[in-house]
Amino acid sequence: MNLLACIGLVWIIKDSYILDKPRKYLKSKAKWLDKLLSCSMCLGFWAGVLLSIFQFFILKDSDNIYYYPFAVSAFCFLVDVFMDLMQEVWVKLKTERKINE
């Protein structure tokens, strides 16, 4: 469940319409912020760090907090690659449908 929460957080920060203006503003301020806010693996790592901090200090649970940043980073990257692939397939199918009409 924690992984899903982190992928949701990363998706909102990286791709959502709601944060589009703040994201564009931050990207224009520094090159490292542009790279960070464009990288699902990077954002996933930091979302995992936030999850670990939350779990350790708020929930007082130290189980598995050391691997969360790495697991969330990998999971966010894989979901992002899968979503990109699905989008490419959708666009290709849509284009073929228009050609055949």
Phi and psi in radians as a Rosetta constraint file:
Dihedral C 1 N 2 CA 2 C 2 CIRCULARHARMONIC -1.095 0.35
Dihedral N 2 CA 2 C 2 N 3 CIRCULARHARMONIC -0.660 0.35
Dihedral C 2 N 3 CA 3 C 3 CIRCULARHARMONIC -1.106 0.35
Dihedral N 3 CA 3 C 3 N 4 CIRCULARHARMONIC -0.690 0.35
Dihedral C 3 N 4 CA 4 C 4 CIRCULARHARMONIC -1.162 0.35
Dihedral N 4 CA 4 C 4 N 5 CIRCULARHARMONIC -0.662 0.35
Dihedral C 4 N 5 CA 5 C 5 CIRCULARHARMONIC -1.109 0.35
Dihedral N 5 CA 5 C 5 N 6 CIRCULARHARMONIC -0.719 0.35
Dihedral C 5 N 6 CA 6 C 6 CIRCULARHARMONIC -1.204 0.35
Dihedral N 6 CA 6 C 6 N 7 CIRCULARHARMONIC -0.687 0.35
Dihedral C 6 N 7 CA 7 C 7 CIRCULARHARMONIC -1.137 0.35
Dihedral N 7 CA 7 C 7 N 8 CIRCULARHARMONIC -0.620 0.35
Dihedral C 7 N 8 CA 8 C 8 CIRCULARHARMONIC -1.107 0.35
Dihedral N 8 CA 8 C 8 N 9 CIRCULARHARMONIC -0.762 0.35
Dihedral C 8 N 9 CA 9 C 9 CIRCULARHARMONIC -1.084 0.35
Dihedral N 9 CA 9 C 9 N 10 CIRCULARHARMONIC -0.803 0.35
Dihedral C 9 N 10 CA 10 C 10 CIRCULARHARMONIC -1.104 0.35
Dihedral N 10 CA 10 C 10 N 11 CIRCULARHARMONIC -0.737 0.35
Dihedral C 10 N 11 CA 11 C 11 CIRCULARHARMONIC -1.106 0.35
Dihedral N 11 CA 11 C 11 N 12 CIRCULARHARMONIC -0.741 0.35
Dihedral C 11 N 12 CA 12 C 12 CIRCULARHARMONIC -1.105 0.35
Dihedral N 12 CA 12 C 12 N 13 CIRCULARHARMONIC -0.771 0.35
Dihedral C 12 N 13 CA 13 C 13 CIRCULARHARMONIC -1.197 0.35
Dihedral N 13 CA 13 C 13 N 14 CIRCULARHARMONIC -0.746 0.35
Dihedral C 13 N 14 CA 14 C 14 CIRCULARHARMONIC -1.473 0.35
Dihedral N 14 CA 14 C 14 N 15 CIRCULARHARMONIC -0.671 0.35
Dihedral C 14 N 15 CA 15 C 15 CIRCULARHARMONIC -2.194 0.35
Dihedral N 15 CA 15 C 15 N 16 CIRCULARHARMONIC -0.149 0.35
Dihedral C 15 N 16 CA 16 C 16 CIRCULARHARMONIC -1.301 0.35
Dihedral N 16 CA 16 C 16 N 17 CIRCULARHARMONIC 2.638 0.35
Dihedral C 16 N 17 CA 17 C 17 CIRCULARHARMONIC -1.231 0.35
Dihedral N 17 CA 17 C 17 N 18 CIRCULARHARMONIC -0.581 0.35
Dihedral C 17 N 18 CA 18 C 18 CIRCULARHARMONIC -1.027 0.35
Dihedral N 18 CA 18 C 18 N 19 CIRCULARHARMONIC -0.725 0.35
Dihedral C 18 N 19 CA 19 C 19 CIRCULARHARMONIC -1.747 0.35
Dihedral N 19 CA 19 C 19 N 20 CIRCULARHARMONIC 0.334 0.35
Dihedral C 19 N 20 CA 20 C 20 CIRCULARHARMONIC -1.088 0.35
Dihedral N 20 CA 20 C 20 N 21 CIRCULARHARMONIC -0.857 0.35
Dihedral C 20 N 21 CA 21 C 21 CIRCULARHARMONIC -1.146 0.35
Dihedral N 21 CA 21 C 21 N 22 CIRCULARHARMONIC -0.838 0.35
Dihedral C 21 N 22 CA 22 C 22 CIRCULARHARMONIC -1.075 0.35
Dihedral N 22 CA 22 C 22 N 23 CIRCULARHARMONIC -0.648 0.35
Dihedral C 22 N 23 CA 23 C 23 CIRCULARHARMONIC -1.124 0.35
Dihedral N 23 CA 23 C 23 N 24 CIRCULARHARMONIC -0.782 0.35
Dihedral C 23 N 24 CA 24 C 24 CIRCULARHARMONIC -1.103 0.35
Dihedral N 24 CA 24 C 24 N 25 CIRCULARHARMONIC -0.693 0.35
Dihedral C 24 N 25 CA 25 C 25 CIRCULARHARMONIC -1.096 0.35
Dihedral N 25 CA 25 C 25 N 26 CIRCULARHARMONIC -0.842 0.35
Dihedral C 25 N 26 CA 26 C 26 CIRCULARHARMONIC -1.129 0.35
Dihedral N 26 CA 26 C 26 N 27 CIRCULARHARMONIC -0.668 0.35
Dihedral C 26 N 27 CA 27 C 27 CIRCULARHARMONIC -1.121 0.35
Dihedral N 27 CA 27 C 27 N 28 CIRCULARHARMONIC -0.560 0.35
Dihedral C 27 N 28 CA 28 C 28 CIRCULARHARMONIC -1.318 0.35
Dihedral N 28 CA 28 C 28 N 29 CIRCULARHARMONIC -0.302 0.35
Dihedral C 28 N 29 CA 29 C 29 CIRCULARHARMONIC -1.454 0.35
Dihedral N 29 CA 29 C 29 N 30 CIRCULARHARMONIC -0.575 0.35
Dihedral C 29 N 30 CA 30 C 30 CIRCULARHARMONIC -2.672 0.35
Dihedral N 30 CA 30 C 30 N 31 CIRCULARHARMONIC 2.479 0.35
Dihedral C 30 N 31 CA 31 C 31 CIRCULARHARMONIC -1.130 0.35
Dihedral N 31 CA 31 C 31 N 32 CIRCULARHARMONIC -0.653 0.35
Dihedral C 31 N 32 CA 32 C 32 CIRCULARHARMONIC -1.163 0.35
Dihedral N 32 CA 32 C 32 N 33 CIRCULARHARMONIC -0.581 0.35
Dihedral C 32 N 33 CA 33 C 33 CIRCULARHARMONIC -1.206 0.35
Dihedral N 33 CA 33 C 33 N 34 CIRCULARHARMONIC -0.642 0.35
Dihedral C 33 N 34 CA 34 C 34 CIRCULARHARMONIC -1.056 0.35
Dihedral N 34 CA 34 C 34 N 35 CIRCULARHARMONIC -0.800 0.35
Dihedral C 34 N 35 CA 35 C 35 CIRCULARHARMONIC -1.156 0.35
Dihedral N 35 CA 35 C 35 N 36 CIRCULARHARMONIC -0.762 0.35
Dihedral C 35 N 36 CA 36 C 36 CIRCULARHARMONIC -1.086 0.35
Dihedral N 36 CA 36 C 36 N 37 CIRCULARHARMONIC -0.806 0.35
Dihedral C 36 N 37 CA 37 C 37 CIRCULARHARMONIC -1.344 0.35
Dihedral N 37 CA 37 C 37 N 38 CIRCULARHARMONIC -0.083 0.35
Dihedral C 37 N 38 CA 38 C 38 CIRCULARHARMONIC -1.837 0.35
Dihedral N 38 CA 38 C 38 N 39 CIRCULARHARMONIC -0.054 0.35
Dihedral C 38 N 39 CA 39 C 39 CIRCULARHARMONIC -1.996 0.35
Dihedral N 39 CA 39 C 39 N 40 CIRCULARHARMONIC 1.970 0.35
Dihedral C 39 N 40 CA 40 C 40 CIRCULARHARMONIC -1.187 0.35
Dihedral N 40 CA 40 C 40 N 41 CIRCULARHARMONIC -0.559 0.35
Dihedral C 40 N 41 CA 41 C 41 CIRCULARHARMONIC -1.184 0.35
Dihedral N 41 CA 41 C 41 N 42 CIRCULARHARMONIC -0.752 0.35
Dihedral C 41 N 42 CA 42 C 42 CIRCULARHARMONIC -1.150 0.35
Dihedral N 42 CA 42 C 42 N 43 CIRCULARHARMONIC -0.844 0.35
Dihedral C 42 N 43 CA 43 C 43 CIRCULARHARMONIC -1.093 0.35
Dihedral N 43 CA 43 C 43 N 44 CIRCULARHARMONIC -0.636 0.35
Dihedral C 43 N 44 CA 44 C 44 CIRCULARHARMONIC -1.089 0.35
Dihedral N 44 CA 44 C 44 N 45 CIRCULARHARMONIC -0.711 0.35
Dihedral C 44 N 45 CA 45 C 45 CIRCULARHARMONIC -1.039 0.35
Dihedral N 45 CA 45 C 45 N 46 CIRCULARHARMONIC -0.845 0.35
Dihedral C 45 N 46 CA 46 C 46 CIRCULARHARMONIC -1.227 0.35
Dihedral N 46 CA 46 C 46 N 47 CIRCULARHARMONIC -0.544 0.35
Dihedral C 46 N 47 CA 47 C 47 CIRCULARHARMONIC -1.130 0.35
Dihedral N 47 CA 47 C 47 N 48 CIRCULARHARMONIC -0.669 0.35
Dihedral C 47 N 48 CA 48 C 48 CIRCULARHARMONIC -1.141 0.35
Dihedral N 48 CA 48 C 48 N 49 CIRCULARHARMONIC -0.654 0.35
Dihedral C 48 N 49 CA 49 C 49 CIRCULARHARMONIC -1.102 0.35
Dihedral N 49 CA 49 C 49 N 50 CIRCULARHARMONIC -0.781 0.35
Dihedral C 49 N 50 CA 50 C 50 CIRCULARHARMONIC -1.078 0.35
Dihedral N 50 CA 50 C 50 N 51 CIRCULARHARMONIC -0.709 0.35
Dihedral C 50 N 51 CA 51 C 51 CIRCULARHARMONIC -1.084 0.35
Dihedral N 51 CA 51 C 51 N 52 CIRCULARHARMONIC -0.754 0.35
Dihedral C 51 N 52 CA 52 C 52 CIRCULARHARMONIC -1.096 0.35
Dihedral N 52 CA 52 C 52 N 53 CIRCULARHARMONIC -0.756 0.35
Dihedral C 52 N 53 CA 53 C 53 CIRCULARHARMONIC -1.097 0.35
Dihedral N 53 CA 53 C 53 N 54 CIRCULARHARMONIC -0.793 0.35
Dihedral C 53 N 54 CA 54 C 54 CIRCULARHARMONIC -1.045 0.35
Dihedral N 54 CA 54 C 54 N 55 CIRCULARHARMONIC -0.814 0.35
Dihedral C 54 N 55 CA 55 C 55 CIRCULARHARMONIC -1.163 0.35
Dihedral N 55 CA 55 C 55 N 56 CIRCULARHARMONIC -0.656 0.35
Dihedral C 55 N 56 CA 56 C 56 CIRCULARHARMONIC -1.314 0.35
Dihedral N 56 CA 56 C 56 N 57 CIRCULARHARMONIC -0.833 0.35
Dihedral C 56 N 57 CA 57 C 57 CIRCULARHARMONIC -1.544 0.35
Dihedral N 57 CA 57 C 57 N 58 CIRCULARHARMONIC -0.618 0.35
Dihedral C 57 N 58 CA 58 C 58 CIRCULARHARMONIC -1.574 0.35
Dihedral N 58 CA 58 C 58 N 59 CIRCULARHARMONIC -0.867 0.35
Dihedral C 58 N 59 CA 59 C 59 CIRCULARHARMONIC -1.505 0.35
Dihedral N 59 CA 59 C 59 N 60 CIRCULARHARMONIC -0.152 0.35
Dihedral C 59 N 60 CA 60 C 60 CIRCULARHARMONIC 0.977 0.35
Dihedral N 60 CA 60 C 60 N 61 CIRCULARHARMONIC 0.713 0.35
Dihedral C 60 N 61 CA 61 C 61 CIRCULARHARMONIC -2.188 0.35
Dihedral N 61 CA 61 C 61 N 62 CIRCULARHARMONIC 2.112 0.35
Dihedral C 61 N 62 CA 62 C 62 CIRCULARHARMONIC -1.816 0.35
Dihedral N 62 CA 62 C 62 N 63 CIRCULARHARMONIC 0.125 0.35
Dihedral C 62 N 63 CA 63 C 63 CIRCULARHARMONIC -1.237 0.35
Dihedral N 63 CA 63 C 63 N 64 CIRCULARHARMONIC 2.259 0.35
Dihedral C 63 N 64 CA 64 C 64 CIRCULARHARMONIC 1.145 0.35
Dihedral N 64 CA 64 C 64 N 65 CIRCULARHARMONIC 0.209 0.35
Dihedral C 64 N 65 CA 65 C 65 CIRCULARHARMONIC -1.259 0.35
Dihedral N 65 CA 65 C 65 N 66 CIRCULARHARMONIC -0.341 0.35
Dihedral C 65 N 66 CA 66 C 66 CIRCULARHARMONIC -1.359 0.35
Dihedral N 66 CA 66 C 66 N 67 CIRCULARHARMONIC -0.486 0.35
Dihedral C 66 N 67 CA 67 C 67 CIRCULARHARMONIC -1.700 0.35
Dihedral N 67 CA 67 C 67 N 68 CIRCULARHARMONIC -0.165 0.35
Dihedral C 67 N 68 CA 68 C 68 CIRCULARHARMONIC -0.944 0.35
Dihedral N 68 CA 68 C 68 N 69 CIRCULARHARMONIC -0.855 0.35
Dihedral C 68 N 69 CA 69 C 69 CIRCULARHARMONIC -0.997 0.35
Dihedral N 69 CA 69 C 69 N 70 CIRCULARHARMONIC -0.687 0.35
Dihedral C 69 N 70 CA 70 C 70 CIRCULARHARMONIC -1.295 0.35
Dihedral N 70 CA 70 C 70 N 71 CIRCULARHARMONIC -0.733 0.35
Dihedral C 70 N 71 CA 71 C 71 CIRCULARHARMONIC -1.164 0.35
Dihedral N 71 CA 71 C 71 N 72 CIRCULARHARMONIC -0.755 0.35
Dihedral C 71 N 72 CA 72 C 72 CIRCULARHARMONIC -1.158 0.35
Dihedral N 72 CA 72 C 72 N 73 CIRCULARHARMONIC -0.705 0.35
Dihedral C 72 N 73 CA 73 C 73 CIRCULARHARMONIC -1.025 0.35
Dihedral N 73 CA 73 C 73 N 74 CIRCULARHARMONIC -0.856 0.35
Dihedral C 73 N 74 CA 74 C 74 CIRCULARHARMONIC -1.139 0.35
Dihedral N 74 CA 74 C 74 N 75 CIRCULARHARMONIC -0.742 0.35
Dihedral C 74 N 75 CA 75 C 75 CIRCULARHARMONIC -1.114 0.35
Dihedral N 75 CA 75 C 75 N 76 CIRCULARHARMONIC -0.762 0.35
Dihedral C 75 N 76 CA 76 C 76 CIRCULARHARMONIC -1.096 0.35
Dihedral N 76 CA 76 C 76 N 77 CIRCULARHARMONIC -0.711 0.35
Dihedral C 76 N 77 CA 77 C 77 CIRCULARHARMONIC -1.098 0.35
Dihedral N 77 CA 77 C 77 N 78 CIRCULARHARMONIC -0.814 0.35
Dihedral C 77 N 78 CA 78 C 78 CIRCULARHARMONIC -1.109 0.35
Dihedral N 78 CA 78 C 78 N 79 CIRCULARHARMONIC -0.721 0.35
Dihedral C 78 N 79 CA 79 C 79 CIRCULARHARMONIC -1.153 0.35
Dihedral N 79 CA 79 C 79 N 80 CIRCULARHARMONIC -0.687 0.35
Dihedral C 79 N 80 CA 80 C 80 CIRCULARHARMONIC -1.121 0.35
Dihedral N 80 CA 80 C 80 N 81 CIRCULARHARMONIC -0.750 0.35
Dihedral C 80 N 81 CA 81 C 81 CIRCULARHARMONIC -1.112 0.35
Dihedral N 81 CA 81 C 81 N 82 CIRCULARHARMONIC -0.752 0.35
Dihedral C 81 N 82 CA 82 C 82 CIRCULARHARMONIC -1.086 0.35
Dihedral N 82 CA 82 C 82 N 83 CIRCULARHARMONIC -0.766 0.35
Dihedral C 82 N 83 CA 83 C 83 CIRCULARHARMONIC -1.137 0.35
Dihedral N 83 CA 83 C 83 N 84 CIRCULARHARMONIC -0.687 0.35
Dihedral C 83 N 84 CA 84 C 84 CIRCULARHARMONIC -1.086 0.35
Dihedral N 84 CA 84 C 84 N 85 CIRCULARHARMONIC -0.733 0.35
Dihedral C 84 N 85 CA 85 C 85 CIRCULARHARMONIC -1.110 0.35
Dihedral N 85 CA 85 C 85 N 86 CIRCULARHARMONIC -0.779 0.35
Dihedral C 85 N 86 CA 86 C 86 CIRCULARHARMONIC -1.079 0.35
Dihedral N 86 CA 86 C 86 N 87 CIRCULARHARMONIC -0.666 0.35
Dihedral C 86 N 87 CA 87 C 87 CIRCULARHARMONIC -1.160 0.35
Dihedral N 87 CA 87 C 87 N 88 CIRCULARHARMONIC -0.706 0.35
Dihedral C 87 N 88 CA 88 C 88 CIRCULARHARMONIC -1.098 0.35
Dihedral N 88 CA 88 C 88 N 89 CIRCULARHARMONIC -0.752 0.35
Dihedral C 88 N 89 CA 89 C 89 CIRCULARHARMONIC -1.100 0.35
Dihedral N 89 CA 89 C 89 N 90 CIRCULARHARMONIC -0.750 0.35
Dihedral C 89 N 90 CA 90 C 90 CIRCULARHARMONIC -1.070 0.35
Dihedral N 90 CA 90 C 90 N 91 CIRCULARHARMONIC -0.790 0.35
Dihedral C 90 N 91 CA 91 C 91 CIRCULARHARMONIC -1.130 0.35
Dihedral N 91 CA 91 C 91 N 92 CIRCULARHARMONIC -0.725 0.35
Dihedral C 91 N 92 CA 92 C 92 CIRCULARHARMONIC -1.103 0.35
Dihedral N 92 CA 92 C 92 N 93 CIRCULARHARMONIC -0.798 0.35
Dihedral C 92 N 93 CA 93 C 93 CIRCULARHARMONIC -1.107 0.35
Dihedral N 93 CA 93 C 93 N 94 CIRCULARHARMONIC -0.706 0.35
Dihedral C 93 N 94 CA 94 C 94 CIRCULARHARMONIC -1.128 0.35
Dihedral N 94 CA 94 C 94 N 95 CIRCULARHARMONIC -0.716 0.35
Dihedral C 94 N 95 CA 95 C 95 CIRCULARHARMONIC -1.161 0.35
Dihedral N 95 CA 95 C 95 N 96 CIRCULARHARMONIC -0.757 0.35
Dihedral C 95 N 96 CA 96 C 96 CIRCULARHARMONIC -1.124 0.35
Dihedral N 96 CA 96 C 96 N 97 CIRCULARHARMONIC -0.648 0.35
Dihedral C 96 N 97 CA 97 C 97 CIRCULARHARMONIC -1.105 0.35
Dihedral N 97 CA 97 C 97 N 98 CIRCULARHARMONIC -0.738 0.35
Dihedral C 97 N 98 CA 98 C 98 CIRCULARHARMONIC -1.149 0.35
Dihedral N 98 CA 98 C 98 N 99 CIRCULARHARMONIC -0.667 0.35
Dihedral C 98 N 99 CA 99 C 99 CIRCULARHARMONIC -1.151 0.35
Dihedral N 99 CA 99 C 99 N 100 CIRCULARHARMONIC -0.678 0.35
Dihedral C 99 N 100 CA 100 C 100 CIRCULARHARMONIC -1.354 0.35
Dihedral N 100 CA 100 C 100 N 101 CIRCULARHARMONIC -0.222 0.35
